[in-house]
Amino acid sequence: MIASRRSLLAFLSTASVLPFASACNAAPAKAKAFPIVKSDAEWKRLLTPSQYAVLRKHATERPGSSPLDKEKRKGTFVCAADRNPLFSSATKFDSGTGWPSFWKPLPGAIGTATDYKLIYPRTEVHCAECGGHLGHVFKDGPKPTGLRYCMNGDAMLFVPA
Ligand SMILES: [Zn+2]
């Protein structure tokens, strides 16, 4: 009796640690596991309305609206949700678009996905830690990479060096 109760408890505790995603193959790609996972309600509480709109709802801020577009000091641009270091000021350039732009992310900082929100496919860029939407990457950037990471300032914070 005791033994079977133990094995039942062992079974229950194993079952409870299985990731939810494995039980639901129909979950959207967006729901894939990131190191930092919070409920929508938690993100809403933790972020400002504009941070939440960009990071969690893929909104795009009005060009020229973020002070980070004009930020020229040495330092690091980090995820506004979890402080994950995303871009060094050494890779920032003025793209003239009104959005903070970079030609290279920090190693392992971001992930990408294909986005069909407009008629043509774009490469969406998100934080590798929390999955929060940051912006898009285009192939019309400066040397040496030729890439233009077009970021929303609302998705980031600047940490001066
Ligand atoms: Zn993040």
Backbone and ligand atoms as CSV (ligand in chain L), in Angstrom:
chain,resi,resn,atom,element,x,y,z
A,1,MET,N,N,0.839,-1.209,0.000
A,1,MET,CA,C,0.000,0.000,0.000
A,1,MET,C,C,0.869,1.252,0.000
A,2,ILE,N,N,1.816,1.277,0.944
A,2,ILE,CA,C,2.708,2.441,1.020
A,2,ILE,C,C,3.528,2.567,-0.264
A,3,ALA,N,N,4.023,1.401,-0.748
A,3,ALA,CA,C,4.858,1.422,-1.955
A,3,ALA,C,C,4.083,1.974,-3.150
A,4,SER,N,N,2.830,1.551,-3.296
A,4,SER,CA,C,2.080,2.018,-4.460
A,4,SER,C,C,1.763,3.510,-4.329
A,5,ARG,N,N,1.558,3.938,-3.087
A,5,ARG,CA,C,1.301,5.367,-2.879
A,5,ARG,C,C,2.555,6.158,-3.267
A,6,ARG,N,N,3.725,5.644,-2.879
A,6,ARG,CA,C,4.986,6.303,-3.242
A,6,ARG,C,C,5.138,6.399,-4.760
A,7,SER,N,N,4.858,5.281,-5.444
A,7,SER,CA,C,5.078,5.317,-6.890
A,7,SER,C,C,4.080,6.263,-7.565
A,8,LEU,N,N,2.898,6.350,-6.997
A,8,LEU,CA,C,1.926,7.292,-7.551
A,8,LEU,C,C,2.448,8.724,-7.378
A,9,LEU,N,N,2.957,9.001,-6.187
A,9,LEU,CA,C,3.496,10.348,-5.931
A,9,LEU,C,C,4.671,10.642,-6.858
A,10,ALA,N,N,5.524,9.622,-7.046
A,10,ALA,CA,C,6.682,9.807,-7.934
A,10,ALA,C,C,6.208,10.108,-9.350
A,11,PHE,N,N,5.173,9.385,-9.756
A,11,PHE,CA,C,4.624,9.606,-11.098
A,11,PHE,C,C,4.074,11.025,-11.217
A,12,LEU,N,N,3.343,11.441,-10.221
A,12,LEU,CA,C,2.731,12.776,-10.277
A,12,LEU,C,C,3.800,13.864,-10.320
A,13,SER,N,N,4.855,13.693,-9.528
A,13,SER,CA,C,5.868,14.749,-9.512
A,13,SER,C,C,6.639,14.788,-10.831
A,14,THR,N,N,6.823,13.634,-11.470
A,14,THR,CA,C,7.480,13.626,-12.779
A,14,THR,C,C,6.587,14.308,-13.809
A,15,ALA,N,N,5.296,13.949,-13.771
A,15,ALA,CA,C,4.365,14.496,-14.756
A,15,ALA,C,C,4.287,16.016,-14.644
A,16,SER,N,N,4.382,16.532,-13.425
A,16,SER,CA,C,4.186,17.966,-13.234
A,16,SER,C,C,5.355,18.796,-13.761
A,17,VAL,N,N,6.525,18.183,-13.961
A,17,VAL,CA,C,7.653,18.971,-14.459
A,17,VAL,C,C,7.789,18.902,-15.985
A,18,LEU,N,N,6.956,18.114,-16.641
A,18,LEU,CA,C,7.014,18.078,-18.101
A,18,LEU,C,C,6.615,19.440,-18.657
A,19,PRO,N,N,7.353,19.931,-19.647
A,19,PRO,CA,C,6.965,21.235,-20.199
A,19,PRO,C,C,5.599,21.153,-20.863
A,20,PHE,N,N,4.808,22.225,-20.730
A,20,PHE,CA,C,3.460,22.238,-21.286
A,20,PHE,C,C,3.497,22.036,-22.796
A,21,ALA,N,N,4.524,22.565,-23.451
A,21,ALA,CA,C,4.582,22.530,-24.910
A,21,ALA,C,C,4.529,21.102,-25.442
A,22,SER,N,N,5.130,20.150,-24.694
A,22,SER,CA,C,5.174,18.781,-25.195
A,22,SER,C,C,3.792,18.150,-25.235
A,23,ALA,N,N,2.877,18.687,-24.469
A,23,ALA,CA,C,1.531,18.129,-24.425
A,23,ALA,C,C,0.626,18.785,-25.460
A,24,CYS,N,N,1.130,19.769,-26.152
A,24,CYS,CA,C,0.285,20.539,-27.061
A,24,CYS,C,C,1.061,20.922,-28.303
A,25,ASN,N,N,1.043,20.028,-29.280
A,25,ASN,CA,C,1.787,20.288,-30.506
A,25,ASN,C,C,1.180,21.406,-31.335
A,26,ALA,N,N,-0.070,21.756,-31.046
A,26,ALA,CA,C,-0.742,22.792,-31.823
A,26,ALA,C,C,-0.359,24.195,-31.344
A,27,ALA,N,N,0.444,24.273,-30.280
A,27,ALA,CA,C,0.839,25.587,-29.758
A,27,ALA,C,C,1.571,26.371,-30.838
A,28,PRO,N,N,1.334,27.673,-30.941
A,28,PRO,CA,C,2.038,28.467,-31.963
A,28,PRO,C,C,3.532,28.488,-31.693
A,29,ALA,N,N,4.316,28.712,-32.760
A,29,ALA,CA,C,5.763,28.722,-32.638
A,29,ALA,C,C,6.211,29.713,-31.577
A,30,LYS,N,N,5.449,30.779,-31.440
A,30,LYS,CA,C,5.777,31.814,-30.464
A,30,LYS,C,C,5.866,31.255,-29.043
A,31,ALA,N,N,5.105,30.176,-28.789
A,31,ALA,CA,C,5.051,29.636,-27.437
A,31,ALA,C,C,6.224,28.710,-27.140
A,32,LYS,N,N,7.199,28.613,-28.051
A,32,LYS,CA,C,8.338,27.729,-27.781
A,32,LYS,C,C,9.086,28.214,-26.538
A,33,ALA,N,N,9.723,27.286,-25.884
A,33,ALA,CA,C,10.295,27.589,-24.577
A,33,ALA,C,C,11.526,28.490,-24.677
A,34,PHE,N,N,11.520,29.552,-23.929
A,34,PHE,CA,C,12.689,30.399,-23.754
A,34,PHE,C,C,13.137,30.250,-22.304
A,35,PRO,N,N,14.397,30.571,-22.010
A,35,PRO,CA,C,14.861,30.434,-20.622
A,35,PRO,C,C,13.976,31.186,-19.634
A,36,ILE,N,N,13.465,32.363,-20.038
A,36,ILE,CA,C,12.598,33.136,-19.145
A,36,ILE,C,C,11.174,33.049,-19.671
A,37,VAL,N,N,10.293,32.448,-18.873
A,37,VAL,CA,C,8.902,32.288,-19.272
A,37,VAL,C,C,8.005,32.910,-18.203
A,38,LYS,N,N,7.126,33.811,-18.617
A,38,LYS,CA,C,6.158,34.411,-17.699
A,38,LYS,C,C,4.805,34.448,-18.388
A,39,SER,N,N,3.758,34.521,-17.592
A,39,SER,CA,C,2.423,34.615,-18.187
A,39,SER,C,C,2.226,36.014,-18.764
A,40,ASP,N,N,1.254,36.123,-19.635
A,40,ASP,CA,C,0.935,37.421,-20.233
A,40,ASP,C,C,0.607,38.444,-19.131
A,41,ALA,N,N,-0.120,38.011,-18.124
A,41,ALA,CA,C,-0.495,38.925,-17.036
A,41,ALA,C,C,0.738,39.422,-16.286
A,42,GLU,N,N,1.715,38.525,-16.089
A,42,GLU,CA,C,2.945,38.923,-15.407
A,42,GLU,C,C,3.716,39.955,-16.219
A,43,TRP,N,N,3.842,39.687,-17.536
A,43,TRP,CA,C,4.558,40.648,-18.389
A,43,TRP,C,C,3.868,42.003,-18.353
A,44,LYS,N,N,2.559,41.988,-18.369
A,44,LYS,CA,C,1.795,43.245,-18.366
A,44,LYS,C,C,2.095,44.042,-17.092
A,45,ARG,N,N,2.265,43.341,-16.006
A,45,ARG,CA,C,2.530,43.992,-14.725
A,45,ARG,C,C,3.966,44.509,-14.670
A,46,LEU,N,N,4.907,43.755,-15.266
A,46,LEU,CA,C,6.327,44.083,-15.146
A,46,LEU,C,C,6.790,45.168,-16.116
A,47,LEU,N,N,6.116,45.266,-17.256
A,47,LEU,CA,C,6.578,46.182,-18.301
A,47,LEU,C,C,5.710,47.435,-18.355
A,48,THR,N,N,6.273,48.513,-18.905
A,48,THR,CA,C,5.452,49.704,-19.159
A,48,THR,C,C,4.528,49.371,-20.336
A,49,PRO,N,N,3.446,50.130,-20.528
A,49,PRO,CA,C,2.544,49.831,-21.652
A,49,PRO,C,C,3.255,49.804,-23.007
A,50,SER,N,N,4.211,50.723,-23.227
A,50,SER,CA,C,4.886,50.731,-24.535
A,50,SER,C,C,5.877,49.566,-24.652
A,51,GLN,N,N,6.547,49.222,-23.568
A,51,GLN,CA,C,7.436,48.045,-23.586
A,51,GLN,C,C,6.625,46.782,-23.850
A,52,TYR,N,N,5.486,46.664,-23.192
A,52,TYR,CA,C,4.630,45.484,-23.351
A,52,TYR,C,C,4.133,45.373,-24.796
A,53,ALA,N,N,3.726,46.505,-25.371
A,53,ALA,CA,C,3.181,46.497,-26.728
A,53,ALA,C,C,4.219,45.988,-27.727
A,54,VAL,N,N,5.471,46.425,-27.576
A,54,VAL,CA,C,6.514,45.993,-28.507
A,54,VAL,C,C,6.961,44.564,-28.192
A,55,LEU,N,N,7.424,44.344,-26.969
A,55,LEU,CA,C,8.035,43.057,-26.604
A,55,LEU,C,C,7.055,41.887,-26.686
A,56,ARG,N,N,5.857,42.070,-26.220
A,56,ARG,CA,C,4.925,40.937,-26.135
A,56,ARG,C,C,3.884,40.917,-27.254
A,57,LYS,N,N,3.600,42.071,-27.881
A,57,LYS,CA,C,2.543,42.123,-28.907
A,57,LYS,C,C,3.080,42.507,-30.284
A,58,HIS,N,N,4.414,42.544,-30.426
A,58,HIS,CA,C,5.050,42.826,-31.723
A,58,HIS,C,C,4.651,44.175,-32.320
A,59,ALA,N,N,4.370,45.139,-31.473
A,59,ALA,CA,C,4.070,46.478,-31.987
A,59,ALA,C,C,5.365,47.119,-32.477
A,60,THR,N,N,5.248,48.141,-33.309
A,60,THR,CA,C,6.408,48.905,-33.760
A,60,THR,C,C,6.231,50.332,-33.287
A,61,GLU,N,N,7.252,50.854,-32.606
A,61,GLU,CA,C,7.147,52.220,-32.097
A,61,GLU,C,C,7.209,53.224,-33.246
A,62,ARG,N,N,6.694,54.420,-33.016
A,62,ARG,CA,C,6.745,55.480,-34.015
A,62,ARG,C,C,8.213,55.833,-34.253
A,63,PRO,N,N,8.660,55.928,-35.532
A,63,PRO,CA,C,10.069,56.268,-35.778
A,63,PRO,C,C,10.437,57.601,-35.146
A,64,GLY,N,N,11.631,57.663,-34.593
A,64,GLY,CA,C,12.109,58.888,-33.957
A,64,GLY,C,C,11.566,59.112,-32.557
A,65,SER,N,N,10.731,58.176,-32.060
A,65,SER,CA,C,10.104,58.388,-30.753
A,65,SER,C,C,10.986,57.952,-29.591
A,66,SER,N,N,11.971,57.096,-29.848
A,66,SER,CA,C,12.789,56.600,-28.741
A,66,SER,C,C,14.078,57.408,-28.583
A,67,PRO,N,N,14.371,57.830,-27.358
A,67,PRO,CA,C,15.644,58.525,-27.120
A,67,PRO,C,C,16.856,57.643,-27.437
A,68,LEU,N,N,16.657,56.336,-27.464
A,68,LEU,CA,C,17.788,55.442,-27.762
A,68,LEU,C,C,18.255,55.571,-29.207
A,69,ASP,N,N,17.395,56.094,-30.082
A,69,ASP,CA,C,17.800,56.293,-31.473
A,69,ASP,C,C,18.971,57.277,-31.537
A,70,LYS,N,N,18.947,58.283,-30.650
A,70,LYS,CA,C,19.994,59.308,-30.658
A,70,LYS,C,C,21.096,59.032,-29.632
A,71,GLU,N,N,21.027,57.900,-28.956
A,71,GLU,CA,C,22.025,57.578,-27.930
A,71,GLU,C,C,23.386,57.335,-28.577
A,72,LYS,N,N,24.386,58.115,-28.179
A,72,LYS,CA,C,25.698,57.994,-28.815
A,72,LYS,C,C,26.807,57.635,-27.825
A,73,ARG,N,N,26.454,57.433,-26.566
A,73,ARG,CA,C,27.481,57.091,-25.576
A,73,ARG,C,C,27.931,55.641,-25.742
A,74,LYS,N,N,29.111,55.343,-25.163
A,74,LYS,CA,C,29.581,53.953,-25.143
A,74,LYS,C,C,28.806,53.182,-24.088
A,75,GLY,N,N,28.406,51.968,-24.438
A,75,GLY,CA,C,27.666,51.164,-23.479
A,75,GLY,C,C,27.001,49.989,-24.152
A,76,THR,N,N,26.008,49.437,-23.454
A,76,THR,CA,C,25.338,48.229,-23.930
A,76,THR,C,C,23.830,48.444,-23.942
A,77,PHE,N,N,23.198,47.997,-25.019
A,77,PHE,CA,C,21.749,48.023,-25.123
A,77,PHE,C,C,21.246,46.659,-24.662
A,78,VAL,N,N,20.385,46.667,-23.631
A,78,VAL,CA,C,19.916,45.416,-23.021
A,78,VAL,C,C,18.408,45.281,-23.201
A,79,CYS,N,N,17.910,44.047,-23.079
A,79,CYS,CA,C,16.473,43.791,-23.171
A,79,CYS,C,C,15.758,44.498,-22.009
A,80,ALA,N,N,14.689,45.226,-22.325
A,80,ALA,CA,C,13.955,45.968,-21.295
A,80,ALA,C,C,13.238,45.030,-20.327
A,81,ALA,N,N,13.034,43.787,-20.733
A,81,ALA,CA,C,12.298,42.848,-19.885
A,81,ALA,C,C,13.196,42.137,-18.880
A,82,ASP,N,N,14.417,41.792,-19.299
A,82,ASP,CA,C,15.254,40.942,-18.436
A,82,ASP,C,C,16.721,41.368,-18.385
A,83,ARG,N,N,17.050,42.507,-19.014
A,83,ARG,CA,C,18.427,43.045,-18.983
A,83,ARG,C,C,19.434,42.174,-19.740
A,84,ASN,N,N,18.962,41.279,-20.592
A,84,ASN,CA,C,19.872,40.473,-21.416
A,84,ASN,C,C,20.646,41.429,-22.346
A,85,PRO,N,N,22.001,41.423,-22.321
A,85,PRO,CA,C,22.770,42.327,-23.184
A,85,PRO,C,C,22.584,41.948,-24.660
A,86,LEU,N,N,22.104,42.908,-25.470
A,86,LEU,CA,C,21.745,42.620,-26.856
A,86,LEU,C,C,22.743,43.178,-27.869
A,87,PHE,N,N,23.078,44.459,-27.711
A,87,PHE,CA,C,23.951,45.121,-28.688
A,87,PHE,C,C,24.965,46.008,-27.970
A,88,SER,N,N,26.172,46.053,-28.525
A,88,SER,CA,C,27.192,46.986,-28.043
A,88,SER,C,C,27.049,48.290,-28.810
A,89,SER,N,N,27.335,49.398,-28.140
A,89,SER,CA,C,27.302,50.701,-28.820
A,89,SER,C,C,28.305,50.733,-29.977
A,90,ALA,N,N,29.322,49.857,-29.938
A,90,ALA,CA,C,30.334,49.816,-30.995
A,90,ALA,C,C,29.751,49.379,-32.338
A,91,THR,N,N,28.573,48.728,-32.324
A,91,THR,CA,C,27.967,48.255,-33.571
A,91,THR,C,C,26.738,49.074,-33.951
A,92,LYS,N,N,26.526,50.203,-33.253
A,92,LYS,CA,C,25.368,51.060,-33.552
A,92,LYS,C,C,25.721,52.015,-34.690
A,93,PHE,N,N,24.756,52.303,-35.544
A,93,PHE,CA,C,24.978,53.306,-36.587
A,93,PHE,C,C,23.682,54.071,-36.839
A,94,ASP,N,N,23.807,55.235,-37.447
A,94,ASP,CA,C,22.620,56.028,-37.735
A,94,ASP,C,C,22.073,55.630,-39.095
A,95,SER,N,N,20.982,54.879,-39.094
A,95,SER,CA,C,20.403,54.383,-40.346
A,95,SER,C,C,19.503,55.426,-41.002
A,96,GLY,N,N,19.182,56.499,-40.254
A,96,GLY,CA,C,18.290,57.523,-40.781
A,96,GLY,C,C,16.825,57.111,-40.774
A,97,THR,N,N,16.513,55.953,-40.180
A,97,THR,CA,C,15.133,55.460,-40.179
A,97,THR,C,C,14.336,55.980,-38.986
A,98,GLY,N,N,15.043,56.435,-37.946
A,98,GLY,CA,C,14.346,56.842,-36.733
A,98,GLY,C,C,14.241,55.724,-35.713
A,99,TRP,N,N,14.821,54.578,-36.049
A,99,TRP,CA,C,14.877,53.463,-35.097
A,99,TRP,C,C,16.333,53.154,-34.782
A,100,PRO,N,N,16.644,52.819,-33.528
A,100,PRO,CA,C,18.024,52.444,-33.183
A,100,PRO,C,C,18.473,51.278,-34.071
A,101,SER,N,N,19.630,51.430,-34.717
A,101,SER,CA,C,20.077,50.429,-35.684
A,101,SER,C,C,21.494,49.956,-35.391
A,102,PHE,N,N,21.710,48.683,-35.629
A,102,PHE,CA,C,22.986,48.034,-35.318
A,102,PHE,C,C,23.358,47.107,-36.464
A,103,TRP,N,N,24.661,46.855,-36.612
A,103,TRP,CA,C,25.045,45.921,-37.673
A,103,TRP,C,C,25.404,44.534,-37.142
A,104,LYS,N,N,25.421,44.367,-35.824
A,104,LYS,CA,C,25.710,43.031,-35.272
A,104,LYS,C,C,25.225,42.935,-33.828
A,105,PRO,N,N,24.532,41.838,-33.478
A,105,PRO,CA,C,24.156,41.640,-32.073
A,105,PRO,C,C,25.313,41.031,-31.277
A,106,LEU,N,N,25.205,41.069,-29.976
A,106,LEU,CA,C,26.190,40.381,-29.136
A,106,LEU,C,C,25.992,38.867,-29.302
A,107,PRO,N,N,27.078,38.067,-29.123
A,107,PRO,CA,C,26.971,36.620,-29.365
A,107,PRO,C,C,25.862,35.972,-28.527
A,108,GLY,N,N,24.999,35.217,-29.204
A,108,GLY,CA,C,23.945,34.468,-28.510
A,108,GLY,C,C,22.822,35.302,-27.937
A,109,ALA,N,N,22.804,36.612,-28.232
A,109,ALA,CA,C,21.843,37.506,-27.576
A,109,ALA,C,C,20.433,37.406,-28.133
A,110,ILE,N,N,20.340,37.092,-29.436
A,110,ILE,CA,C,19.031,37.165,-30.082
A,110,ILE,C,C,18.689,35.873,-30.819
A,111,GLY,N,N,17.428,35.756,-31.184
A,111,GLY,CA,C,16.965,34.694,-32.068
A,111,GLY,C,C,16.181,35.345,-33.186
A,112,THR,N,N,15.956,34.600,-34.289
A,112,THR,CA,C,15.197,35.174,-35.397
A,112,THR,C,C,14.097,34.212,-35.849
A,113,ALA,N,N,13.101,34.767,-36.506
A,113,ALA,CA,C,11.996,33.987,-37.050
A,113,ALA,C,C,11.481,34.726,-38.275
A,114,THR,N,N,10.796,34.004,-39.168
A,114,THR,CA,C,10.230,34.667,-40.346
A,114,THR,C,C,8.849,35.212,-39.998
A,115,ASP,N,N,8.619,36.427,-40.392
A,115,ASP,CA,C,7.414,37.172,-40.033
A,115,ASP,C,C,6.690,37.553,-41.326
A,116,TYR,N,N,5.407,37.215,-41.423
A,116,TYR,CA,C,4.623,37.516,-42.637
A,116,TYR,C,C,3.568,38.588,-42.373
A,117,LYS,N,N,3.844,39.491,-41.421
A,117,LYS,CA,C,2.842,40.512,-41.084
A,117,LYS,C,C,2.620,41.483,-42.243
A,118,LEU,N,N,3.668,41.756,-43.004
A,118,LEU,CA,C,3.511,42.553,-44.217
A,118,LEU,C,C,3.412,41.572,-45.387
A,119,ILE,N,N,3.239,42.072,-46.591
A,119,ILE,CA,C,3.065,41.192,-47.750
A,119,ILE,C,C,4.320,40.344,-47.983
A,120,TYR,N,N,5.469,40.961,-47.805
A,120,TYR,CA,C,6.724,40.235,-48.019
A,120,TYR,C,C,7.256,39.688,-46.688
A,121,PRO,N,N,7.958,38.560,-46.727
A,121,PRO,CA,C,8.483,38.017,-45.468
A,121,PRO,C,C,9.627,38.871,-44.916
A,122,ARG,N,N,9.634,39.035,-43.614
A,122,ARG,CA,C,10.723,39.763,-42.955
A,122,ARG,C,C,11.317,38.856,-41.885
A,123,THR,N,N,12.557,39.150,-41.502
A,123,THR,CA,C,13.178,38.371,-40.441
A,123,THR,C,C,12.994,39.104,-39.122
A,124,GLU,N,N,12.177,38.508,-38.286
A,124,GLU,CA,C,11.856,39.067,-36.982
A,124,GLU,C,C,12.993,38.755,-36.012
A,125,VAL,N,N,13.292,39.687,-35.120
A,125,VAL,CA,C,14.376,39.519,-34.150
A,125,VAL,C,C,13.793,39.565,-32.743
A,126,HIS,N,N,14.175,38.579,-31.923
A,126,HIS,CA,C,13.694,38.567,-30.541
A,126,HIS,C,C,14.813,38.247,-29.560
A,127,CYS,N,N,14.568,38.582,-28.301
A,127,CYS,CA,C,15.530,38.322,-27.229
A,127,CYS,C,C,15.648,36.814,-27.016
A,128,ALA,N,N,16.885,36.301,-26.962
A,128,ALA,CA,C,17.090,34.862,-26.788
A,128,ALA,C,C,16.685,34.388,-25.394
A,129,GLU,N,N,16.587,35.300,-24.443
A,129,GLU,CA,C,16.251,34.908,-23.068
A,129,GLU,C,C,14.741,34.823,-22.835
A,130,CYS,N,N,14.023,35.869,-23.242
A,130,CYS,CA,C,12.590,35.915,-22.920
A,130,CYS,C,C,11.702,35.789,-24.150
A,131,GLY,N,N,12.298,35.804,-25.358
A,131,GLY,CA,C,11.493,35.710,-26.567
A,131,GLY,C,C,10.799,37.010,-26.933
A,132,GLY,N,N,11.050,38.073,-26.178
A,132,GLY,CA,C,10.404,39.359,-26.442
A,132,GLY,C,C,10.807,39.917,-27.814
A,133,HIS,N,N,9.828,40.452,-28.532
A,133,HIS,CA,C,10.069,41.008,-29.866
A,133,HIS,C,C,10.894,42.286,-29.768
A,134,LEU,N,N,11.942,42.363,-30.608
A,134,LEU,CA,C,12.820,43.539,-30.589
A,134,LEU,C,C,12.678,44.370,-31.857
A,135,GLY,N,N,12.546,43.709,-32.997
A,135,GLY,CA,C,12.467,44.427,-34.269
A,135,GLY,C,C,12.706,43.464,-35.410
A,136,HIS,N,N,13.369,43.948,-36.472
A,136,HIS,CA,C,13.635,43.107,-37.642
A,136,HIS,C,C,15.068,43.312,-38.100
A,137,VAL,N,N,15.563,42.362,-38.906
A,137,VAL,CA,C,16.899,42.524,-39.491
A,137,VAL,C,C,16.765,42.499,-41.003
A,138,PHE,N,N,17.464,43.457,-41.654
A,138,PHE,CA,C,17.421,43.602,-43.112
A,138,PHE,C,C,18.837,43.512,-43.663
A,139,LYS,N,N,18.913,43.196,-44.972
A,139,LYS,CA,C,20.237,42.977,-45.569
A,139,LYS,C,C,20.775,44.225,-46.272
A,140,ASP,N,N,20.413,45.409,-45.786
A,140,ASP,CA,C,20.901,46.643,-46.402
A,140,ASP,C,C,21.723,47.469,-45.413
A,141,GLY,N,N,22.417,46.776,-44.530
A,141,GLY,CA,C,23.227,47.466,-43.522
A,141,GLY,C,C,24.645,47.733,-43.988
A,142,PRO,N,N,25.408,48.414,-43.131
A,142,PRO,CA,C,26.792,48.771,-43.487
A,142,PRO,C,C,27.752,47.595,-43.296
A,143,LYS,N,N,28.961,47.770,-43.770
A,143,LYS,CA,C,30.025,46.799,-43.523
A,143,LYS,C,C,30.354,46.796,-42.027
A,144,PRO,N,N,30.883,45.710,-41.450
A,144,PRO,CA,C,31.355,44.520,-42.159
A,144,PRO,C,C,30.282,43.439,-42.391
A,145,THR,N,N,29.126,43.520,-41.757
A,145,THR,CA,C,28.159,42.421,-41.892
A,145,THR,C,C,27.166,42.642,-43.029
A,146,GLY,N,N,26.919,43.906,-43.400
A,146,GLY,CA,C,25.891,44.196,-44.394
A,146,GLY,C,C,24.484,44.049,-43.836
A,147,LEU,N,N,24.375,43.889,-42.517
A,147,LEU,CA,C,23.063,43.702,-41.894
A,147,LEU,C,C,22.625,44.978,-41.170
A,148,ARG,N,N,21.319,45.166,-41.118
A,148,ARG,CA,C,20.743,46.302,-40.390
A,148,ARG,C,C,19.705,45.761,-39.405
A,149,TYR,N,N,20.106,45.731,-38.150
A,149,TYR,CA,C,19.180,45.326,-37.104
A,149,TYR,C,C,18.385,46.561,-36.712
A,150,CYS,N,N,17.141,46.584,-37.140
A,150,CYS,CA,C,16.266,47.737,-36.939
A,150,CYS,C,C,15.438,47.468,-35.675
A,151,MET,N,N,15.816,48.125,-34.581
A,151,MET,CA,C,15.272,47.771,-33.280
A,151,MET,C,C,14.302,48.820,-32.761
A,152,ASN,N,N,13.385,48.378,-31.916
A,152,ASN,CA,C,12.513,49.308,-31.211
A,152,ASN,C,C,13.210,49.726,-29.921
A,153,GLY,N,N,13.376,51.037,-29.730
A,153,GLY,CA,C,14.001,51.523,-28.499
A,153,GLY,C,C,13.185,51.143,-27.276
A,154,ASP,N,N,11.864,51.032,-27.422
A,154,ASP,CA,C,11.015,50.669,-26.286
A,154,ASP,C,C,11.288,49.252,-25.778
A,155,ALA,N,N,11.914,48.425,-26.612
A,155,ALA,CA,C,12.202,47.043,-26.212
A,155,ALA,C,C,13.522,46.948,-25.447
A,156,MET,N,N,14.266,48.071,-25.417
A,156,MET,CA,C,15.613,48.028,-24.837
A,156,MET,C,C,15.814,49.107,-23.782
A,157,LEU,N,N,16.857,48.913,-22.994
A,157,LEU,CA,C,17.349,49.932,-22.072
A,157,LEU,C,C,18.823,50.134,-22.395
A,158,PHE,N,N,19.341,51.329,-22.126
A,158,PHE,CA,C,20.763,51.585,-22.381
A,158,PHE,C,C,21.525,51.618,-21.063
A,159,VAL,N,N,22.608,50.863,-21.020
A,159,VAL,CA,C,23.473,50.847,-19.830
A,159,VAL,C,C,24.808,51.457,-20.222
A,160,PRO,N,N,25.097,52.702,-19.785
A,160,PRO,CA,C,26.370,53.342,-20.178
A,160,PRO,C,C,27.556,52.544,-19.642
A,161,ALA,N,N,28.652,52.566,-20.393
A,161,ALA,CA,C,29.845,51.809,-19.985
A,161,ALA,C,C,30.491,52.479,-18.769
L,1,ZN,ZN,ZN,14.572,39.566,-22.999
